[in-house]
C-alpha cells in the first residue's frame, strides 16, 4: 500500500513572512495605500542609492530622485511602515500555530477518548458495540452536541487486534480532496467485495473523540488534503459602501492633486522665465536650469509638489478606519444586553469590516423556524386515517387534562398531549394508529442513549425528528436501539426487532425520508414521511378520499401555525426488492454521479404509497419578536420572511408576529384554465418559476409595493436567489438572518449575514458576519450599534479629510510666495508627526465613543435610522463641503499670519517673520484649530476624549520645544538646527493674538452655519438633543422641599414629529 508524506511544520519564521505578505496584499487592495507606496518611491532620501529589501519579503526599488524630493525619506516611509506593521500585528492575532501529526495516507492509527482526530480517517473499529463511536465536531461546524459514526460491519470485527489491523489490505477509491464537510463518496474494496463509504463512516480532522475508549481508523486524507484545510481557502471580503466611496474619493483627490501640481508647475515655469534668471548669480542652479530650460524646471516642480501635497490622503486614514472598526466590533462583543444568559451565548462580531453597514440596512430577509420561532418542537396534533386528534383550540389545551402515560415506564415525563382518545385507539390496537406510531419510531436517524435503566435520551439531528420519536415513545412505540442491520422497538412493552434493509436519506431536494424494514413475520414495508405536497404526489390513486380529508386537517393545522408532515407506507414484494437492492448496491459503490443514481432509485420505489396520516408540531415564537419587527418597520426597514413551510403556516406566524394585520389586503393570485390546474400549481410549487429571468423583475416590483412579503415553500437556493434579486436591482443594503444550514446560502449572499445560534447547529453562525442567540437582539444591533457605527464613521471621515486639506493646502498658498520652489512651510518633523501623533488620537476617540443620542432614544425613535439608509451623513456632497471648509481653513491659516507679520518687528526691534518662526506660528494655529474643531464636532464627551484632545495639544507643545532645544541640537545638529525658534516666537504677545484671531476666523463660519441650520431646519436628532437639554435643565430645578431630586417622566414624542 502506498504511503505518502503529507505532514507539514508551520514554523514561526514562515508565519511571520506570510503575515507581512498578507498585510501588503490586503493593503494594496486599497487605493490609498497604493498611492502612499508611489509617494514613498518618489520621495526617497538622497542618501539612499541602492535597492532595499523590505520586511514583507518583497523587493521595492527605492528610486533616487533627489531633484524632486523636498522631504526626508522618514516623512514618507515611516507612516507606510506603521500601516503595514499594524496590519500585520492585527492579522497575527487572528492566527494560531498548529503542528500537524506525522501521519500518512494509508496509515492505520489509534485514537483514544478526548483525542483530536489528526487526519481524515475511515473508521474501522471501536470499543463500542457495532463499531459505533461518538465525536464532537465543534472545530468543524461549531456544534457541541455529540454525533455518531459507525464502522462497516466487516471492519468492526477487527476490534483492537493489532495483528488483524496490520494485515488489513483494503483499497479505497474515493472522491478527490474537497471542502464539503457533510459529504464523502467512496468505495472500499476488500476480500473481493465492494462496500460503499459515506460521511457517516468518516472521522474528519478537527473532531474530538468523546465517550469512546478507543477506535482505529485508516488515513484517507492528510495534510493539506483534509477537509478542514480545504476549507481554509481565501476569504471572500465584503466591502462596505463607505469603502467603495473612499476609493472613489482617493481618485478624485489624486485628480485634484494633479491639477494643483500643474498650476504650481506652470507658475514655476513663468517665474523662472521672468524672475529666476536674476538669482542665478547667487544660487547654484542645476545644469538644465542654468541652461535656461524652464520647461524642465516646471516638470521637476510638478513632481516635487505631488510629493509635498500627497498628505491630502494620508495612509494613516486606513489605519484609523481599521482601529475604529475593531473597536466597534468589541463593543458588540461586550454588550451585555445582547447576551443570552440561558445558553451562555454572547453576541459576536465575526467580522470587523461591516459595522457601519449595519446602520444602512433597508431589507431584512429572515428564516422562520428557529429564527422567528424557538425551534423547540412539541407534538401537538395529528391526523390518522382521516380522524384528527389533539385539542381543537390550542388556547383550550391548558384547560384540558393531559393524557396519562403512566402505563408506559419508558415514557418521557415532559411530554404532554391533550386528547385521550388517541391513547384509547392505541390500547384498542387499531391497525392504522399502530402503523402511524410504528412509522414514527422507525423512520428517522435518531440515536438513543440510555444513561440509566429506562432513562432514554435521544440524540436527534433536528428538533422535528426528536419530537416525533418522543411522541411515538409515549404512545407505546419506544425506539430503544439500532445497529447497522436492525432497529429495536418496544411496542406496548414487547421488544420487536426489525431488520433494516435500506435508508433513503432526507435532503432539501427530496423533502422526504424513507426506510425499508422487514418485521419479525417476514413482511417487508417501506415507511415514508415528508412534506405533504411531495407525499401526496406519490400516493396510490385509491387514497383520493383520504387525501382530501387529510388535506383539510393539514389546512387547519397550518392555520394554527403548526409544522406539518405527511406519513405513508408501502408493502414490498420480496423479489422486486431483491432486484432493486442489487441496483442500489451498484449505485452506492460508483464514484461518479452517485447521488443522481441513488435519487433515481429512490424515486422509483417511493411510488404507489398508502397514506397513513399527518403530524403537526408546534414551534412557538421567540420572546420579543413582534415588538422587534414593529420597531424595525418604524425604522423603514422592510422585512421579508423566507420559509420552507406551507402558506397557511407562514401566514399564521405572520399574524402572530404582527407582520400581517387584519386591515391589510391579501394579494395572492394563481391563474389556470381549470380548478385542477390551479391545485396542481399549488401542490407542485410551480410559483418557483417567478424567479426565472423573464419574471423576476415583475416579482420584485410587485413585492416592493407590499408592506409585508412572506415567501413560502422556498428551497435554500431560492432564498439566495431572492436576496440576490433585491441586492442587485434595488441598490440597497441587505441583511439575511437564519439559524440553520439551509440558511447559509442566503446569509453569504446578503451584504450582511447574521446567524442565530439555535437548535439546528452552528452552520449559519459559522457562515455569518454577526451572531447572537435571539432574534430580538437584531433591533439593538441595527438601531444602536449599527446607527452609532455609521454616525461615528461618517463624522470621523468628514473631520479627517477636513483637517488634512487644511494641513496640506497651506503649501499651495505658500508656493506663490517662494517662487514655486517646492519649499515646505512646515518643519519635516511636523509633517511626519501631524497625522500619527498630533491629531490621530482625538479623531480616534470621536470615531470610537461619540454618540448623537443615547441608546434609549435610539430605540424610542426608530426614525433616527433613516439618515443611514439615505446615506446623507457622508457622501460625495459632504466630501465637497469638507473640502471647501478645508480649503478655506488653509487659506486663513496662511494669509492671516502672513498679513500680520510680513511687516511686524519683535519687541527688541528684530524681524519676526523668518521662515522658521512663520512655520511655528502656522503649525501651532493649525493644531489648535483642528483641536477646537473636533471639540465642537463631538456630541458625547468621555474621559478618553478629554485626555486625547488636550493631551495631544500638550504633546505638540512638548515636542515643539524639545525639537528647538539646545539638547537635541547638541546630539543631532544636522536634524534639529533651529535652536530656540519656538521659545523666541511663542513668547511674543502679538504671536498669540494672531493665533487666537486665526482660530476664531477658521472656526466661526462653520459654527454659524451649524447654528442657523439647527434653528431653521432642525433634524430629528437636533430636536431630541434640544429636548434632552430642556429636560436636564428642568430636572436641575425641580426638587421637593427636602431637596431630593424628583424623577419626572415626560413623553414628548409628539413634539418630535
PEUR-V330008 format. One record per backbone hydrogen bond with DSSP energy under -1.0 kcal/mol. NH is the residue of the N-H (numbers start at 1). CO is the residue of the C=O. If there is no record, write none. Layout:
NH:CO + NH:CO
This chain:
15:11 + 16:12 + 17:13 + 18:14 + 19:15 + 20:16 + 21:17 + 22:18 + 23:19 + 24:20 + 25:21 + 26:22 + 27:23 + 28:24 + 30:27 + 34:30 + 35:31 + 36:32 + 37:33 + 38:34 + 39:35 + 40:36 + 41:37 + 42:38 + 43:39 + 48:45 + 52:60 + 54:58 + 57:54 + 60:52 + 63:61 + 68:65 + 77:73 + 78:74 + 81:77 + 82:78 + 83:79 + 84:80 + 85:81 + 86:82 + 87:83 + 88:84 + 89:85 + 90:86 + 91:87 + 92:88 + 93:89 + 95:92 + 103:101 + 105:4 + 106:219 + 107:104 + 109:217 + 111:215 + 113:213 + 114:209 + 115:112 + 117:207 + 120:221 + 121:203 + 122:218 + 123:201 + 124:216 + 125:216 + 127:214 + 131:128 + 132:129 + 133:149 + 135:147 + 136:208 + 140:137 + 141:137 + 147:135 + 149:133 + 150:200 + 151:131 + 156:152 + 158:155 + 159:156 + 161:158 + 165:161 + 166:162 + 167:163 + 171:189 + 173:187 + 175:185 + 186:197 + 187:173 + 188:195 + 189:171 + 190:193 + 193:190 + 195:188 + 197:186 + 201:198 + 202:199 + 203:121 + 206:117 + 207:204 + 208:136 + 209:115 + 210:134 + 215:111 + 216:125 + 217:109 + 218:122 + 219:107 + 220:120 + 221:120 + 225:222 + 226:223 + 230:226 + 231:227 + 232:229 + 244:240 + 245:241 + 246:242 + 247:243 + 248:244 + 249:245 + 250:246 + 251:247 + 252:248 + 253:249 + 254:250 + 255:251 + 256:252 + 257:253 + 258:254 + 259:255 + 260:256 + 261:257 + 262:258 + 263:259 + 264:260 + 265:261 + 266:262 + 267:263 + 268:264 + 269:265 + 270:266 + 271:267 + 272:268 + 273:269 + 274:270 + 275:271 + 276:271 + 278:275 + 279:276 + 280:277 + 283:279 + 285:283 + 290:286 + 291:287 + 292:289 + 293:288 + 294:292 + 297:293 + 298:294 + 299:295 + 300:296 + 301:297 + 302:298 + 303:299 + 304:300 + 305:301 + 306:302 + 307:303 + 308:304 + 309:305 + 312:309 + 313:310 + 317:314 + 319:315 + 320:316 + 321:317 + 322:318 + 323:319 + 324:320 + 325:321 + 326:322 + 327:323 + 328:324 + 329:325 + 330:326 + 331:327 + 332:328 + 333:329 + 334:330 + 335:332 + 338:335 + 339:336 + 340:345 + 345:340 + 348:771 + 350:769 + 358:355 + 359:356 + 360:357 + 362:733 + 363:733 + 364:638 + 365:735 + 366:640 + 367:737 + 371:368 + 372:368 + 373:368 + 374:620 + 378:618 + 380:616 + 381:616 + 382:389 + 383:614 + 384:387 + 385:612 + 387:384 + 389:382 + 396:393 + 399:396 + 400:397 + 403:417 + 408:405 + 411:408 + 415:412 + 422:419 + 424:420 + 425:421 + 426:422 + 427:423 + 428:424 + 429:426 + 430:425 + 434:430 + 435:431 + 436:432 + 437:433 + 438:434 + 439:435 + 440:436 + 441:437 + 442:438 + 443:439 + 444:442 + 447:459 + 449:457 + 451:455 + 455:452 + 456:454 + 457:449 + 459:447 + 466:462 + 467:463 + 468:464 + 469:465 + 470:466 + 471:467 + 472:468 + 473:469 + 474:470 + 475:471 + 476:473 + 477:472 + 478:490 + 480:488 + 481:488 + 483:486 + 487:498 + 488:481 + 489:496 + 490:478 + 491:494 + 492:476 + 494:491 + 496:489 + 498:487 + 499:518 + 500:485 + 501:516 + 502:516 + 504:514 + 511:507 + 513:529 + 514:504 + 515:527 + 516:502 + 517:525 + 518:499 + 519:523 + 522:519 + 525:517 + 526:570 + 527:515 + 528:568 + 529:513 + 530:566 + 531:511 + 535:531 + 536:532 + 537:533 + 538:535 + 539:536 + 540:609 + 543:540 + 544:541 + 547:543 + 548:544 + 549:545 + 550:546 + 551:547 + 552:548 + 553:549 + 554:550 + 555:551 + 556:552 + 557:553 + 558:554 + 559:555 + 560:557 + 561:558 + 562:557 + 563:617 + 565:615 + 566:530 + 567:613 + 568:528 + 569:610 + 570:526 + 572:524 + 577:573 + 578:574 + 579:575 + 580:576 + 581:577 + 582:578 + 583:579 + 584:580 + 585:581 + 586:582 + 587:583 + 588:584 + 589:586 + 597:593 + 598:594 + 599:595 + 600:596 + 601:597 + 602:598 + 603:599 + 604:600 + 605:601 + 606:602 + 607:605 + 609:538 + 610:569 + 612:567 + 613:567 + 614:383 + 615:565 + 616:381 + 617:563 + 618:378 + 622:372 + 625:622 + 628:624 + 629:625 + 630:626 + 631:627 + 632:628 + 633:629 + 634:630 + 636:633 + 637:632 + 638:362 + 640:364 + 641:709 + 642:366 + 643:711 + 650:646 + 651:647 + 652:648 + 653:649 + 654:650 + 655:651 + 656:652 + 657:653 + 658:655 + 659:654 + 660:654 + 664:661 + 678:674 + 679:675 + 680:676 + 681:677 + 682:678 + 683:679 + 684:680 + 686:681 + 688:685 + 689:686 + 690:687 + 691:688 + 692:689 + 695:692 + 696:692 + 699:695 + 700:696 + 701:697 + 702:698 + 703:699 + 704:700 + 706:703 + 711:641 + 713:645 + 714:643 + 719:715 + 720:716 + 721:717 + 722:718 + 723:719 + 724:720 + 725:721 + 726:722 + 727:723 + 728:724 + 729:725 + 730:726 + 735:363 + 736:752 + 737:365 + 738:754 + 743:740 + 744:741 + 747:743 + 748:744 + 749:745 + 750:746 + 752:734 + 754:736 + 755:770 + 756:738 + 757:772 + 758:756 + 766:762 + 767:763 + 768:765 + 769:753 + 770:753 + 771:348 + 772:755 + 777:774 + 778:775 + 779:776 + 781:777 + 782:778 + 783:779 + 784:780 + 785:780 + 786:781 + 787:782 + 788:784 + 789:785 + 790:786 + 791:787 + 792:788 + 793:789 + 794:790 + 795:791 + 796:792 + 797:793 + 798:794 + 799:795 + 800:796 + 801:797 + 802:798 + 803:799 + 804:800 + 805:801 + 806:802 + 807:803 + 808:804 + 809:805 + 811:808 + 813:809 + 814:810 + 815:811 + 817:814 + 820:815 + 831:827 + 832:828 + 833:829 + 834:830 + 837:833 + 838:833 + 839:834 + 844:840 + 845:841 + 846:842 + 847:843 + 848:844 + 849:845 + 850:846 + 858:854 + 859:855 + 860:856 + 861:857 + 864:861 + 865:862 + 866:863 + 869:865 + 870:866 + 872:867 + 879:875 + 880:876 + 881:877 + 882:878 + 883:879 + 884:880 + 885:881 + 886:882 + 887:883 + 888:884 + 889:885 + 890:886 + 891:887 + 892:888 + 893:889 + 894:890 + 895:891 + 896:892 + 898:894 + 899:895 + 900:896 + 901:897 + 902:898 + 906:910 + 909:906 + 912:904 + 918:914 + 919:915 + 920:916 + 921:917 + 922:918 + 923:919 + 924:920 + 925:921 + 926:922 + 927:923 + 928:924 + 929:925 + 930:926 + 931:927 + 932:928 + 933:929 + 934:930 + 935:931 + 936:932 + 937:933 + 946:942 + 947:943 + 948:944 + 949:945 + 950:946 + 951:947 + 952:948 + 953:949 + 954:950 + 955:951 + 956:952 + 957:953 + 958:954 + 959:955 + 960:956 + 961:957 + 962:958 + 963:959 + 964:960 + 965:962 + 969:965 + 970:966 + 971:967 + 972:968 + 976:972 + 979:977 + 980:964 + 984:980 + 985:981 + 986:982 + 988:985 + 992:988 + 993:989 + 994:990 + 995:991 + 996:992 + 997:993 + 998:994 + 999:995 + 1000:996 + 1001:997 + 1002:998 + 1003:999 + 1004:1000 + 1007:1003 + 1008:1004 + 1009:1005 + 1010:1006 + 1011:1007 + 1012:1008 + 1013:1009 + 1014:1010 + 1015:1011 + 1016:1012 + 1017:1013 + 1023:1019 + 1024:1020 + 1025:1021 + 1026:1022 + 1027:1023 + 1028:1024 + 1029:1025 + 1030:1026 + 1031:1027 + 1032:1028 + 1033:1029 + 1034:1030 + 1035:1031 + 1036:1032 + 1038:1034 + 1040:1044 + 1043:1040 + 1046:1038 + 1055:1052 + 1056:1053
